[in-house]
Amino acid sequence: MKAVIYARYSSHNQREESIEGQLKVCHEFAEKNGYTIVSEYIDRALSGTNDSRPDFQRMISDSNKKFFDYVIVYQLDRFARNRYDSAVYKSKLKKNGVRVLSARENITDDASGILVEGLLESMAEYYSAELSQKIKRGLNINAEKCVANGGNISLGFKVNSERKYEIDDGTAPIVRKIFEMYAAEKTVTEICKTLNDQGFKTSRGNLFNKNSLRRMLRNKRYIGVYTFGDKEIPNGIPRILSDDLFYKVQEILNKNKKAPAHKKAKAEYILTTKLFCGKCHEMMTGVSGTGKCSTTYFYYKCNGAKKKSCHKKAVPKEYIENIVIDECRKLLTKENIDIIAKEVVALCERDKDNTTIKRIEKAMQDNKKKQRNLLTAVSECDIDSVRKSLFQEISRLTVEYDDLQKQLDIETSQNVSITEQEIKFFLYQLQKGNVDDMMYRKTLVNTFVNRIYLYDDRLKIIFNTGDSEISIDDELLSDIENNSEFVFDCKHSRNAPRLTPRGSMNNE
């Protein structure tokens, strides 16, 4: 079995050494389970909350070549902390016969393992979003003090040691020149050519272009307005331009502004990779169309129907999604939450591998024993040269012990541990969520829904856990569905389903 390793660290509270730790654990996992590592893909100082990662994209592309069967990651949040991206890219890998494995989280192949994976990924995204909110709060506090929040500094300014904006005497004259030229009816194209011909650069060190110049001409910082997001604080920073010059330029910009192009309405299809046609079992994906009154409508349509090989009707996006969300929320009873929390923790604890921690602890015990024996030998020895040698060995062992302690701290901090309380907190947050919130809707679907089959007159949802079947007609069953999954037919039952603990989650 051939596998590749994907490792990533973000710049927030992590160091490049963490890559080496991830690779070590992944190689150990591969050796233990009989996988042959054929390549490594590594992204350094890149966040997992988006998919703009060079080696990640290269790995996805290479999966088309069929030279590996598995992608091993240290833990699931290294692959993606965005649940939607995770679902989409796992689906792409699956089409190429590739599966994602977690070296530390020991996810099983059965329905209970799928639920654990969905919960861990959804919780990772939830806490990532929560961290993002905390960071935004910190940035907003900085903004209230008119402190630089990082990122690119506008041409004409510099930031001092207290992170306050100051005028850059070397580049501020360029800013004035640009505004004066535009106020004198020079075109953006003419101004860019003049600046580039004279060797001037943007604040990023690039050549001037129409976009960068237009952004400059709209920048209120040049009249002393501190800006961050939607926040504007007049006189928050030193001004470079007079109001007269700045607002004259704004008048000309508004006069020259062309009517904005018509933007196509966008929509998020939260059932993508989950929704399948009941007739041909092809995936159903999002499409849109415009009505007579220029109203845009959104649907899910069978890929087979798009290819004219199936006659399944399209279904309105909001209608089908609302049904699924409603059924997911019915799962979140107190009884079900207690069952999920207990069984998921039991599964994680059962499969937890503490081999490395035990090895380090044993080495530390041996080290201490050697030090005690050497101290005894020193106290009984009268030969100075021997005593000196013994003290040197004690010093070496002390350094070794400190290194072992550091390794133990790292292993302990990286050891994945999840409690019933944490899972219950997360699930009760879902229980109280806003059904109109898009992130909430995606989290519900991706945590609980395995597959959905849509027929012309009924809908069948297969959830990620349990082994009960509720009101399923014989004709709805197919070879690709099995009785080990929890199945619910929306046509025949509207009661809240009760999850049944799987035997595999309780048996050693």
C-alpha positions in Angstrom: 0.0 0.0 0.0 1.6 3.3 -1.2 1.0 6.5 0.8 2.2 10.1 0.8 2.5 12.4 3.8 1.0 15.9 4.0 2.4 18.2 6.7 1.6 21.9 7.4 2.2 24.5 10.0 0.7 28.0 10.2 2.6 31.0 11.4 0.4 31.4 14.5 2.1 30.0 17.6 4.0 27.4 15.6 7.5 26.8 14.4 9.1 25.0 11.5 10.3 22.3 13.9 6.7 21.2 14.1 7.0 19.9 10.5 9.7 17.5 11.6 7.5 16.3 14.5 4.6 15.7 12.1 6.7 13.8 9.7 8.2 11.6 12.4 4.8 10.6 13.7 3.4 10.0 10.2 6.4 7.8 9.3 6.0 5.8 12.5 2.3 5.4 11.7 3.1 4.3 8.2 5.6 1.7 9.3 3.3 0.4 12.0 0.5 -0.1 9.6 2.4 -1.4 6.6 2.2 1.7 4.3 5.1 2.6 2.0 5.8 6.3 1.9 6.5 7.4 -1.7 6.5 11.2 -1.3 6.1 14.1 1.1 4.1 17.3 0.6 4.9 20.2 3.0 3.4 23.7 3.3 5.2 26.0 5.7 3.6 29.0 7.5 0.3 28.6 5.6 -3.1 28.5 7.2 -5.4 25.5 6.9 -8.5 27.7 6.7 -8.2 28.0 3.0 -7.0 25.8 0.1 -4.4 28.3 -1.4 -1.5 26.0 -0.4 1.0 25.1 -3.2 2.0 21.6 -2.0 -1.5 20.8 -1.0 -2.8 21.6 -4.5 0.2 19.7 -6.0 -0.8 16.7 -3.9 -4.4 16.9 -5.1 -3.2 17.1 -8.7 -0.8 14.2 -8.3 -3.6 12.0 -7.0 -4.8 11.8 -10.7 -1.6 9.9 -11.5 -2.7 7.0 -9.3 0.8 6.4 -7.8 -0.4 6.5 -4.2 -3.5 5.2 -2.3 -3.4 7.1 1.0 -2.6 10.6 2.3 -1.3 10.5 5.9 -1.6 13.6 8.0 -0.5 14.2 11.6 -4.1 15.0 12.5 -7.2 16.1 10.5 -6.8 19.8 11.0 -3.5 19.6 9.1 -5.4 18.6 6.0 -8.0 21.4 6.3 -9.6 23.4 9.0 -12.4 24.5 6.7 -15.0 21.7 6.7 -16.3 22.5 3.3 -12.8 22.4 1.7 -12.2 19.1 3.6 -15.3 17.5 2.1 -14.6 18.8 -1.4 -11.0 17.7 -1.5 -11.6 14.4 0.2 -14.2 13.8 -2.5 -11.7 14.6 -5.2 -9.2 12.2 -3.7 -11.8 9.5 -3.3 -12.6 9.7 -7.0 -8.9 8.9 -7.6 -9.0 6.0 -5.2 -7.2 7.9 -2.4 -8.2 8.1 1.3 -7.0 10.5 4.0 -5.6 8.9 7.2 -4.9 10.6 10.5 -1.8 9.4 12.3 -2.9 10.6 15.7 -6.6 10.4 15.7 -7.0 6.7 14.8 -10.2 7.1 12.8 -11.9 3.7 12.0 -13.6 2.7 8.8 -17.0 2.0 10.1 -20.0 4.4 10.6 -18.8 5.4 14.1 -15.4 6.3 12.7 -17.1 8.5 10.1 -19.0 10.3 12.8 -15.7 10.8 14.8 -14.1 12.3 11.7 -17.0 14.6 11.0 -17.1 15.8 14.6 -13.4 16.4 14.9 -13.3 18.4 11.6 -16.4 20.4 12.4 -15.1 21.2 15.9 -11.7 22.2 14.4 -13.6 24.6 12.0 -15.7 25.9 14.9 -12.7 26.7 17.1 -10.9 28.2 14.2 -13.8 30.6 13.6 -13.9 31.3 17.3 -10.1 32.1 17.3 -10.7 34.3 14.2 -13.3 36.3 16.1 -10.9 36.8 19.0 -8.2 38.0 16.7 -10.7 40.4 15.0 -11.6 41.7 18.5 -7.9 42.4 19.1 -7.5 44.1 15.8 -10.6 46.3 16.5 -9.1 47.3 19.8 -5.9 48.3 18.0 -8.0 50.2 15.5 -9.6 52.2 18.3 -6.0 53.3 19.3 -5.1 54.1 15.6 -2.4 51.5 15.8 -1.1 49.7 12.7 -2.6 46.2 12.4 0.1 44.8 10.1 -0.3 44.1 6.4 0.8 46.4 3.7 1.5 50.1 4.6 0.1 52.6 2.2 2.6 54.4 0.0 3.7 57.7 1.8 3.6 56.3 5.3 5.9 54.3 7.7 5.2 52.8 11.1 7.3 53.7 14.1 8.4 51.5 17.1 5.1 52.2 18.8 3.2 51.0 15.7 1.9 54.4 15.0 1.7 55.9 11.5 4.2 58.6 10.4 4.7 60.4 7.1 7.6 58.9 5.0 9.4 61.9 3.6 10.9 59.8 0.8 7.6 58.6 -0.7 5.0 61.1 0.4 6.0 63.5 -2.5 5.1 60.7 -4.9 1.6 60.5 -3.4 1.1 64.2 -3.9 2.4 64.0 -7.4 -0.1 61.3 -8.3 -3.1 63.2 -7.0 -2.0 66.5 -8.6 -1.6 64.7 -12.0 -5.1 63.1 -11.8 -6.6 66.5 -10.7 -5.0 68.0 -13.8 -7.1 65.5 -15.9 -4.3 63.1 -16.6 -5.6 59.6 -17.2 -4.8 56.6 -15.0 -2.9 55.0 -17.9 -0.8 58.1 -18.5 0.0 58.5 -14.8 1.1 54.8 -14.5 3.4 55.2 -17.6 4.9 58.3 -16.2 5.6 56.8 -12.7 7.0 53.5 -14.2 9.2 55.3 -16.7 10.7 57.4 -13.9 11.4 54.3 -11.8 8.8 54.8 -9.0 7.4 51.8 -7.3 4.2 51.0 -5.3 4.4 50.3 -1.5 4.9 46.6 -2.4 7.8 47.4 -4.7 5.9 46.6 -7.9 5.2 48.6 -11.0 2.1 50.8 -10.9 -1.0 49.6 -12.7 -4.6 50.8 -13.1 -5.9 48.9 -10.1 -3.2 49.9 -7.6 -3.5 53.5 -8.7 -7.3 53.7 -8.4 -7.0 52.2 -4.9 -4.5 54.9 -4.0 -6.8 57.6 -5.3 -9.6 56.4 -3.0 -7.5 56.0 0.1 -8.8 58.3 2.9 -5.6 57.8 4.9 -4.0 60.5 2.8 -6.3 63.1 4.5 -5.6 61.8 8.0 -8.4 59.2 8.3 -7.4 56.0 10.1 -9.2 53.1 8.4 -9.6 49.5 9.3 -12.4 47.5 7.8 -15.6 49.6 8.2 -14.0 51.7 11.0 -12.9 55.3 10.2 -11.3 57.7 12.6 -10.8 61.2 11.4 -7.4 62.8 12.4 -6.2 59.3 13.5 -3.0 59.6 11.5 -0.9 62.4 9.9 -2.4 63.8 6.7 -0.4 64.0 3.4 -3.0 65.8 1.3 -5.4 68.8 1.7 -9.1 68.1 1.7 -9.5 70.3 -1.4 -7.1 68.2 -3.5 -8.4 64.8 -2.3 -12.1 65.6 -2.9 -11.4 67.2 -6.3 -9.9 63.9 -7.3 -13.0 62.0 -5.9 -15.3 64.2 -8.0 -13.3 63.3 -11.2 -13.2 59.6 -10.2 -17.0 59.6 -9.8 -17.5 61.3 -13.1 -15.3 58.9 -14.9 -16.7 55.9 -13.1 -18.5 53.5 -15.5 -21.6 51.6 -14.5 -20.8 48.5 -12.6 -21.0 45.2 -14.5 -23.9 43.0 -13.6 -22.8 40.4 -11.1 -24.1 36.9 -11.2 -25.8 35.9 -8.1 -23.8 33.4 -6.0 -25.0 30.7 -3.7 -23.4 28.1 -1.5 -24.6 24.5 -2.2 -24.1 22.9 1.2 -25.2 19.4 0.0 -22.5 19.1 -2.6 -20.7 15.8 -2.4 -23.5 14.5 -0.1 -26.5 14.5 -2.5 -27.1 11.8 -5.0 -29.8 10.9 -7.6 -32.0 8.1 -6.4 -32.5 6.9 -9.9 -28.9 6.7 -11.3 -26.9 7.4 -8.1 -24.9 10.1 -9.9 -24.0 13.1 -7.7 -26.3 16.1 -7.8 -24.6 19.5 -8.0 -25.8 23.1 -8.0 -27.1 25.0 -11.0 -28.9 28.3 -11.4 -31.3 29.8 -13.9 -32.9 33.2 -14.5 -36.6 33.7 -14.7 -38.7 36.1 -16.8 -38.4 38.8 -14.2 -34.6 38.5 -14.0 -34.9 36.6 -10.8 -32.2 34.0 -10.2 -33.3 30.5 -9.1 -31.0 27.9 -7.6 -31.4 24.1 -8.0 -29.6 20.8 -7.5 -29.5 18.8 -10.7 -28.4 15.2 -11.3 -25.1 15.0 -13.2 -26.6 12.2 -15.2 -29.5 14.4 -16.2 -26.9 17.0 -17.4 -25.4 14.3 -19.6 -28.9 13.3 -20.8 -28.5 9.8 -19.4 -31.0 10.3 -16.6 -34.5 11.9 -16.3 -34.3 12.9 -12.7 -36.0 16.3 -12.1 -34.0 19.2 -10.6 -35.1 20.2 -7.1 -35.1 23.8 -5.6 -32.0 24.3 -3.5 -33.6 26.0 -0.5 -36.4 23.4 -0.3 -34.1 20.3 -0.2 -31.6 22.0 2.1 -34.2 23.0 4.6 -35.5 19.5 4.8 -32.0 18.1 5.5 -31.3 20.8 8.1 -34.6 20.1 9.9 -33.8 16.3 10.1 -30.2 17.0 11.3 -31.5 19.2 14.1 -33.9 16.4 15.2 -30.8 14.3 16.0 -29.7 16.8 18.6 -31.8 15.6 21.5 -30.2 15.4 25.0 -30.4 11.6 24.8 -28.5 11.5 21.5 -25.9 14.1 22.6 -25.1 12.0 25.6 -24.8 8.8 23.5 -22.6 10.5 20.9 -20.3 12.1 23.5 -19.8 8.9 25.5 -19.2 6.6 22.5 -16.9 9.0 20.6 -14.7 9.5 23.7 -14.6 5.7 24.3 -13.5 5.1 20.7 -10.8 7.8 20.8 -9.5 6.6 24.2 -9.5 2.9 23.1 -7.4 3.7 20.0 -5.1 6.3 21.5 -1.4 5.3 21.1 0.8 6.4 24.0 3.8 4.3 22.9 6.1 7.3 22.4 5.2 8.9 25.7 5.8 5.7 27.5 9.2 5.3 25.8 10.3 8.8 26.8 9.1 8.3 30.4 11.0 5.0 30.6 14.2 6.7 29.3 13.8 9.5 31.9 13.4 6.9 34.7 16.6 5.1 33.5 18.4 8.4 33.3 17.5 9.3 36.9 18.6 5.9 38.1 22.0 6.3 36.4 22.5 9.7 38.0 21.7 8.3 41.5 24.2 5.5 41.0 26.9 7.9 39.8 26.3 10.2 42.8 26.8 7.2 45.1 30.0 6.3 43.2 31.3 9.9 43.6 30.7 9.8 47.4 32.7 6.5 47.7 35.6 7.5 45.4 38.8 9.1 46.7 40.6 9.4 43.3 40.3 12.9 41.9 40.6 12.0 38.2 37.8 9.4 38.6 35.6 11.8 40.5 36.1 14.4 37.8 35.1 11.8 35.1 32.0 10.8 37.1 30.9 14.4 37.5 31.2 14.9 33.7 29.0 11.9 33.1 26.4 13.3 35.6 26.5 16.6 33.7 25.9 14.8 30.4 23.0 12.8 31.9 21.5 16.1 33.2 21.5 17.6 29.8 20.0 14.4 28.3 17.3 14.4 30.9 16.4 18.0 30.1 16.1 17.1 26.4 13.9 14.1 27.3 11.7 16.4 29.3 11.3 18.8 26.4 10.4 15.8 24.1 7.8 14.6 26.7 6.3 18.1 26.9 5.9 18.2 23.1 4.4 14.7 22.9 2.0 15.4 25.7 0.8 18.7 24.3 0.4 17.2 20.8 -1.4 14.1 22.1 -5.0 14.4 20.9 -7.4 14.2 23.9 -11.1 14.9 23.6 -13.6 14.9 26.5 -17.3 14.3 26.8 -17.7 17.8 28.0 -16.0 19.3 24.9 -18.2 17.2 22.6 -21.4 18.0 24.5 -20.5 21.7 24.4 -20.0 21.6 20.7 -23.2 19.6 20.0 -25.3 21.9 22.3 -23.9 24.9 20.4 -25.3 23.2 17.3 -28.6 22.6 19.0 -28.9 26.3 19.7 -27.6 27.5 16.3 -29.3 29.9 13.9 -30.8 27.9 11.0 -30.3 30.9 8.7 -26.6 31.0 9.4 -24.6 29.5 6.5 -21.7 28.2 8.5 -24.1 26.6 11.0 -26.0 24.9 8.2 -22.8 23.5 6.7 -21.5 22.3 10.1 -24.8 20.4 10.7 -24.7 18.7 7.3 -21.0 17.8 7.4 -21.1 16.5 10.9 -24.1 14.2 10.6 -24.9 13.5 6.9 -23.1 10.7 5.1 -25.2 10.5 1.9 -28.6 11.6 0.7 -30.6 9.9 -2.1 -33.2 12.0 -3.8 -36.1 10.4 -5.7 -39.0 12.2 -7.5 -41.3 11.6 -4.5 -39.1 11.0 -1.5 -35.8 11.7 0.1 -33.6 9.3 2.1 -30.9 10.5 4.4 -28.1 8.3 5.6 -26.5 9.6 8.8 -23.0 9.0 10.0 -23.9 6.8 13.0 -26.3 4.2 14.4 -27.7 1.0 13.0 -31.4 1.6 13.0 -33.6 1.8 9.9 -36.8 3.8 10.2 -39.7 3.3 7.8 -37.7 2.4 4.7 -39.5 0.8 1.8 -37.8 -2.2 0.3 -37.5 -0.6 -3.2 -35.4 2.2 -1.7 -32.5 -0.1 -0.7 -29.6 -0.7 -3.1 -26.4 -2.5 -3.2 -24.3 0.5 -2.2 -26.3 1.0 1.0 -25.9 -1.4 4.0 -27.6 -2.1 7.3 -24.7 -0.8 9.4 -25.7 2.8 8.8 -28.5 4.9 10.2 -31.2 5.5 7.5 -34.1 7.8 7.7 -36.9 8.2 5.2 -38.4 11.7 5.3 -41.6 10.5 3.6 -42.6 8.0 6.2 -41.5 9.4 9.6 -41.3 12.8 11.1 -40.3 11.8 14.7 -36.9 12.6 16.2 -34.7 9.6 15.5 -32.8 7.9 18.4 -29.2 6.9 17.8 -28.2 3.4 18.8 -24.6 2.8 20.0 -22.8 0.6 17.6 -21.4 -2.7 18.9 -18.0 -1.8 17.3 -17.8 1.3 19.5 -18.2 -0.7 22.7 -16.2 -3.9 21.9 -12.5 -4.0 22.2 
